[in-house]
Amino acid sequence: MAQFSNDKLQRVLQTIAQEEGDSFTYNATAIEAEVQHSSSFYTNLPIKLLTIFGGFLATLFFMGFLFATGLYNSNIALLIFGGCFIVGSEVLNRLRTDLLLSAVSISLNIAGYLLFGMGVSELGSDLALALTLAAVAVAFIVISEGAVLVFLSVLVLGGSLISLPYNLNLPELVHAVTGLAVAALTFLSLNEARLIAANTKLNKLYGSLRMGAVFTLIGVLILLSHQNFENEAIRYTWLSTLLIVVALLLVLRRVMQDAGVTHPKTQTIVYACLCLMLAPTILTPGIAGALLIVLASFYIGHRTSFIVGLLALGYFIVLYYYNLQLTLLAKSGILVLTGCLFLGALYLLNRYIRSHEA
């Protein structure tokens, strides 16, 4: 077996080789090069962040120069420059050899979406703007090879979808957007191994796609939690909660299977407890959505989205608790039920850890 400078990587590959046998082969040089490239981001992080910030400022100054020349007076010019910036960001991303070019690529991408959106908004309606940006974002997700650029495109796509109920004056359409975000997050979380093994490009972009789905879902949940939709409340909020609960049950089923909880009676009790504890929050899908993010992130071991989910959960619980429409008894009840939920999660976590240590 080849020797690696990374001892942890060496131990992981040795473990896999022992389990798989002589049929297990790998490219040691390519693996170590990829690990070094991925970990290089955290080296001299403050300097790199300043470099990215400097590249973004340079792009802003360039945009200021363009606007000073009267670019904003021409919708066609806005569209042309916006399109060129978006395409140029991908070209720089593929040619990048240092952090500065990568920072400029990200900045150009953001500026490109802004200019292109401004141009489309002047030529058409808000609905046309949302649909056009969504189409551009989808095309960019398909062709791009940059993780950050794909993440930004997923955010643009998610924002465009979230704006559709507003543009169509159909507030209840937001439940369909919730369903799409929940389905995307659940699918990506439950099929992580199969997706990253499908091809090299999807392996590199998987994290960006999933984090984009996480933030899109949080955006929808915030919209549902602050129900002021042009002075018209969003009705049937329980529908979004039901969609999220279905996804929660699917993820929870997979977690219990991996933790060795396979007895049908035990699984039924866990499902019933989850539904019972979420019943008081049927009209506030934010709590169930944040729990879905936490549970899905715990299942695949994604620390960043797990922390994001915990922060979102805390926000939605506080928002729910201080809802003046609830009595003090109801507020106390939801806190007790939430505590029971976390105790149950701790029990599953301990079972999961023990099953993998055995």
Secondary structure per residue as TSV (DSSP state, phi and psi in degrees):
chain	resnum	aa	ss	phi	psi
A	1	M	-	360.0	137.9
A	2	A	-	-66.1	151.6
A	3	Q	-	-96.0	138.9
A	4	F	-	-114.7	151.0
A	5	S	S	-73.1	-21.9
A	6	N	-	-92.7	108.0
A	7	D	H	-65.0	-37.5
A	8	K	H	-64.1	-42.6
A	9	L	H	-62.1	-39.7
A	10	Q	H	-60.4	-43.3
A	11	R	H	-67.5	-39.5
A	12	V	H	-62.3	-45.9
A	13	L	H	-67.6	-34.5
A	14	Q	H	-64.5	-40.7
A	15	T	H	-63.6	-43.9
A	16	I	H	-63.8	-41.8
A	17	A	H	-63.2	-37.7
A	18	Q	H	-67.0	-35.8
A	19	E	H	-77.2	-36.4
A	20	E	H	-87.3	-25.8
A	21	G	G	90.7	-162.2
A	22	D	G	-69.0	-17.0
A	23	S	G	-75.0	-11.2
A	24	F	-	-81.9	120.1
A	25	T	-	-129.5	156.4
A	26	Y	-	-157.0	162.6
A	27	N	-	-97.9	99.4
A	28	A	H	-62.3	-42.1
A	29	T	H	-63.7	-44.9
A	30	A	H	-67.2	-39.0
A	31	I	H	-64.8	-46.9
A	32	E	H	-66.7	-36.8
A	33	A	H	-63.8	-40.1
A	34	E	H	-67.6	-40.4
A	35	V	H	-63.9	-43.3
A	36	Q	H	-65.1	-37.9
A	37	H	H	-66.5	-40.7
A	38	S	H	-69.2	-39.9
A	39	S	H	-79.2	-15.3
A	40	S	G	-66.3	-20.8
A	41	F	G	-62.3	-33.1
A	42	Y	G	-87.4	-0.5
A	43	T	T	-85.5	129.2
A	44	N	T	51.7	47.5
A	45	L	H	-58.3	-43.0
A	46	P	H	-58.2	-41.8
A	47	I	H	-64.1	-40.4
A	48	K	H	-67.7	-38.4
A	49	L	H	-64.1	-40.1
A	50	L	H	-64.1	-37.4
A	51	T	H	-64.1	-43.7
A	52	I	H	-62.9	-42.6
A	53	F	H	-63.3	-39.4
A	54	G	H	-64.2	-40.9
A	55	G	H	-63.4	-38.0
A	56	F	H	-66.5	-41.1
A	57	L	H	-63.6	-39.8
A	58	A	H	-61.3	-40.0
A	59	T	H	-66.2	-39.3
A	60	L	H	-63.4	-41.1
A	61	F	H	-63.2	-39.1
A	62	F	H	-65.1	-40.6
A	63	M	H	-64.1	-38.5
A	64	G	H	-61.2	-39.4
A	65	F	H	-62.4	-42.8
A	66	L	H	-63.2	-41.5
A	67	F	H	-69.3	-33.0
A	68	A	H	-64.8	-27.4
A	69	T	T	-82.9	2.4
A	70	G	T	90.8	20.8
A	71	L	G	-60.4	-35.4
A	72	Y	G	-67.1	-13.5
A	73	N	G	-80.4	-11.5
A	74	S	-	-119.5	112.6
A	75	N	H	-65.8	-37.1
A	76	I	H	-63.3	-41.3
A	77	A	H	-64.1	-38.9
A	78	L	H	-61.4	-43.0
A	79	L	H	-65.0	-43.0
A	80	I	H	-65.5	-49.5
A	81	F	H	-65.8	-38.8
A	82	G	H	-61.7	-45.5
A	83	G	H	-63.6	-41.4
A	84	C	H	-64.3	-38.9
A	85	F	H	-64.4	-42.6
A	86	I	H	-64.7	-46.6
A	87	V	H	-65.5	-41.8
A	88	G	H	-62.9	-33.4
A	89	S	H	-63.8	-37.9
A	90	E	H	-71.3	-38.0
A	91	V	H	-62.5	-46.8
A	92	L	H	-63.3	-37.6
A	93	N	H	-61.7	-37.6
A	94	R	H	-78.9	-23.5
A	95	L	H	-98.6	-3.5
A	96	R	-	-61.5	137.8
A	97	T	-	-123.5	-7.4
A	98	D	S	-148.4	176.0
A	99	L	H	-68.5	-33.0
A	100	L	H	-61.5	-46.4
A	101	L	H	-63.8	-36.9
A	102	S	H	-64.1	-40.9
A	103	A	H	-65.2	-42.4
A	104	V	H	-64.3	-37.6
A	105	S	H	-60.9	-45.7
A	106	I	H	-64.5	-42.9
A	107	S	H	-64.0	-42.5
A	108	L	H	-62.1	-37.9
A	109	N	H	-63.6	-45.7
A	110	I	H	-63.3	-46.9
A	111	A	H	-63.0	-37.2
A	112	G	H	-62.3	-44.3
A	113	Y	H	-63.4	-39.7
A	114	L	H	-64.0	-49.5
A	115	L	H	-64.5	-44.0
A	116	F	H	-63.7	-41.3
A	117	G	H	-64.1	-40.0
A	118	M	H	-63.7	-40.4
A	119	G	H	-65.8	-43.2
A	120	V	H	-67.8	-38.3
A	121	S	H	-64.2	-30.9
A	122	E	H	-76.9	-26.7
A	123	L	H	-90.3	-25.2
A	124	G	S	-140.4	-166.7
A	125	S	-	-85.0	174.6
A	126	D	H	-64.5	-32.8
A	127	L	H	-64.9	-42.8
A	128	A	H	-63.0	-37.6
A	129	L	H	-62.3	-47.3
A	130	A	H	-62.9	-44.7
A	131	L	H	-67.5	-39.1
A	132	T	H	-66.7	-46.4
A	133	L	H	-63.5	-37.0
A	134	A	H	-63.5	-42.0
A	135	A	H	-65.1	-43.0
A	136	V	H	-63.5	-42.0
A	137	A	H	-63.7	-42.4
A	138	V	H	-62.7	-44.8
A	139	A	H	-61.4	-40.0
A	140	F	H	-68.9	-37.2
A	141	I	H	-61.8	-37.5
A	142	V	H	-70.6	-41.4
A	143	I	H	-96.2	-21.0
A	144	S	-	-74.8	151.9
A	145	E	-	-118.4	6.4
A	146	G	-	-98.5	128.0
A	147	A	H	-63.2	-46.3
A	148	V	H	-67.5	-39.7
A	149	L	H	-64.5	-39.3
A	150	V	H	-66.5	-40.0
A	151	F	H	-60.0	-44.8
A	152	L	H	-62.5	-39.4
A	153	S	H	-66.6	-37.4
A	154	V	H	-64.3	-38.8
A	155	L	H	-64.4	-41.4
A	156	V	H	-62.9	-43.6
A	157	L	H	-62.4	-45.1
A	158	G	H	-63.1	-43.0
A	159	G	H	-63.0	-37.9
A	160	S	H	-64.7	-42.4
A	161	L	H	-66.6	-39.6
A	162	I	H	-64.4	-31.4
A	163	S	H	-77.9	-15.8
A	164	L	H	-60.1	-45.4
A	165	P	H	-57.8	-35.9
A	166	Y	H	-68.6	-45.0
A	167	N	H	-68.4	-33.6
A	168	L	T	-89.0	-3.3
A	169	N	T	57.5	38.6
A	170	L	-	-125.9	80.8
A	171	P	G	-55.1	-36.5
A	172	E	G	-67.7	-14.1
A	173	L	G	-65.1	-15.9
A	174	V	H	-63.2	-25.0
A	175	H	H	-66.6	-33.0
A	176	A	H	-66.5	-38.8
A	177	V	H	-64.8	-40.2
A	178	T	H	-59.1	-44.7
A	179	G	H	-60.9	-40.7
A	180	L	H	-64.6	-45.2
A	181	A	H	-64.3	-42.7
A	182	V	H	-64.7	-43.9
A	183	A	H	-62.9	-41.8
A	184	A	H	-64.0	-46.4
A	185	L	H	-64.0	-43.1
A	186	T	H	-65.5	-44.1
A	187	F	H	-62.9	-45.4
A	188	L	H	-65.3	-34.9
A	189	S	H	-76.0	-40.9
A	190	L	H	-80.4	-15.7
A	191	N	T	-120.0	29.9
A	192	E	H	-57.3	-51.5
A	193	A	H	-61.2	-44.0
A	194	R	H	-67.4	-36.9
A	195	L	H	-71.3	-45.4
A	196	I	H	-72.7	-18.5
A	197	A	T	-89.9	-7.3
A	198	A	T	-66.8	-50.8
A	199	N	-	-158.1	166.8
A	200	T	H	-64.9	-40.9
A	201	K	H	-63.7	-46.3
A	202	L	H	-65.2	-31.4
A	203	N	H	-61.9	-42.4
A	204	K	H	-74.0	-31.6
A	205	L	H	-99.0	-3.0
A	206	Y	H	-58.1	-47.9
A	207	G	H	-60.1	-39.4
A	208	S	H	-66.2	-42.5
A	209	L	H	-63.2	-42.5
A	210	R	H	-70.5	-42.6
A	211	M	H	-65.0	-35.8
A	212	G	H	-62.6	-40.2
A	213	A	H	-65.4	-37.2
A	214	V	H	-62.2	-49.6
A	215	F	H	-70.3	-31.5
A	216	T	H	-64.4	-44.2
A	217	L	H	-62.8	-41.6
A	218	I	H	-62.4	-39.6
A	219	G	H	-61.0	-42.7
A	220	V	H	-65.3	-40.9
A	221	L	H	-65.3	-37.6
A	222	I	H	-64.3	-41.2
A	223	L	H	-61.4	-41.2
A	224	L	H	-71.4	-29.4
A	225	S	H	-76.7	-29.1
A	226	H	S	-108.7	81.9
A	227	Q	-	-80.9	75.5
A	228	N	-	-133.4	89.1
A	229	F	B	-107.5	82.2
A	230	E	T	53.4	52.4
A	231	N	T	62.5	13.6
A	232	E	B	-124.8	115.9
A	233	A	-	-68.6	148.7
A	234	I	-	-78.6	122.6
A	235	R	-	-89.8	166.0
A	236	Y	-	58.6	40.9
A	237	T	H	-63.4	-22.1
A	238	W	H	-61.8	-23.9
A	239	L	H	-65.2	-42.8
A	240	S	H	-63.9	-39.2
A	241	T	H	-62.7	-41.6
A	242	L	H	-62.8	-41.0
A	243	L	H	-61.8	-41.3
A	244	I	H	-68.3	-39.8
A	245	V	H	-63.0	-39.5
A	246	V	H	-59.2	-45.1
A	247	A	H	-64.7	-39.0
A	248	L	H	-60.0	-42.3
A	249	L	H	-64.7	-38.0
A	250	L	H	-64.2	-45.7
A	251	V	H	-67.1	-41.2
A	252	L	H	-62.8	-36.8
A	253	R	H	-61.4	-43.3
A	254	R	H	-66.5	-39.5
A	255	V	H	-62.8	-43.8
A	256	M	H	-65.8	-37.6
A	257	Q	H	-62.3	-43.9
A	258	D	H	-69.4	-27.7
A	259	A	T	-84.3	-2.0
A	260	G	T	86.6	9.6
A	261	V	-	-89.9	89.6
A	262	T	-	-113.5	-7.6
A	263	H	-	-68.2	127.0
A	264	P	H	-57.1	-38.8
A	265	K	H	-65.5	-42.9
A	266	T	H	-63.8	-43.1
A	267	Q	H	-61.8	-41.2
A	268	T	H	-63.0	-40.6
A	269	I	H	-63.3	-42.7
A	270	V	H	-63.4	-44.1
A	271	Y	H	-60.6	-44.1
A	272	A	H	-64.5	-40.8
A	273	C	H	-63.4	-41.6
A	274	L	H	-62.0	-47.2
A	275	C	H	-64.2	-38.5
A	276	L	H	-65.5	-41.2
A	277	M	H	-72.5	-28.9
A	278	L	H	-89.1	-9.3
A	279	A	G	-56.9	-43.1
A	280	P	G	-65.8	-16.0
A	281	T	G	-102.3	21.2
A	282	I	T	-59.9	-29.1
A	283	L	T	-95.5	2.2
A	284	T	-	-128.5	85.5
A	285	P	H	-67.0	-9.7
A	286	G	H	-60.4	-40.9
A	287	I	H	-66.7	-47.0
A	288	A	H	-63.1	-39.1
A	289	G	H	-65.1	-42.1
A	290	A	H	-65.3	-38.0
A	291	L	H	-63.3	-37.2
A	292	L	H	-62.1	-42.9
A	293	I	H	-63.1	-44.1
A	294	V	H	-63.6	-47.5
A	295	L	H	-67.3	-43.1
A	296	A	H	-65.2	-38.9
A	297	S	H	-69.3	-37.8
A	298	F	H	-63.2	-39.1
A	299	Y	H	-63.6	-41.2
A	300	I	H	-96.2	-1.1
A	301	G	T	72.8	34.1
A	302	H	-	-95.1	104.6
A	303	R	H	-67.9	-42.0
A	304	T	H	-62.4	-51.9
A	305	S	H	-68.2	-27.0
A	306	F	H	-63.7	-44.6
A	307	I	H	-65.9	-42.4
A	308	V	H	-59.4	-42.0
A	309	G	H	-64.2	-40.3
A	310	L	H	-63.8	-42.3
A	311	L	H	-62.6	-43.0
A	312	A	H	-64.2	-39.9
A	313	L	H	-62.2	-44.9
A	314	G	H	-60.7	-41.5
A	315	Y	H	-62.7	-46.9
A	316	F	H	-71.6	-31.5
A	317	I	H	-67.2	-44.6
A	318	V	H	-61.5	-43.4
A	319	L	H	-62.0	-40.4
A	320	Y	H	-68.1	-42.2
A	321	Y	H	-64.4	-38.1
A	322	Y	T	-91.4	13.4
A	323	N	-	-69.4	119.0
A	324	L	T	-68.7	-12.8
A	325	Q	T	-78.9	-7.4
A	326	L	S	-100.6	145.4
A	327	T	-	-80.1	165.2
A	328	L	H	-62.5	-35.6
A	329	L	H	-63.8	-42.1
A	330	A	H	-66.3	-39.6
A	331	K	H	-63.2	-42.9
A	332	S	H	-65.7	-38.5
A	333	G	H	-62.6	-42.1
A	334	I	H	-67.4	-34.1
A	335	L	H	-67.4	-41.0
A	336	V	H	-63.9	-44.4
A	337	L	H	-65.3	-37.0
A	338	T	H	-64.5	-40.1
A	339	G	H	-62.0	-40.6
A	340	C	H	-63.0	-37.5
A	341	L	H	-63.1	-43.2
A	342	F	H	-68.7	-34.9
A	343	L	H	-63.9	-40.9
A	344	G	H	-64.5	-39.2
A	345	A	H	-64.7	-37.3
A	346	L	H	-64.0	-39.3
A	347	Y	H	-62.4	-45.7
A	348	L	H	-64.4	-37.4
A	349	L	H	-62.8	-44.2
A	350	N	H	-63.9	-40.1
A	351	R	H	-63.1	-41.0
A	352	Y	H	-64.3	-43.2
A	353	I	H	-67.1	-43.7
A	354	R	H	-64.3	-37.4
A	355	S	H	-66.9	-29.9
A	356	H	H	-87.5	-18.4
A	357	E	H	-84.4	-22.3
A	358	A	-	-68.7	360.0
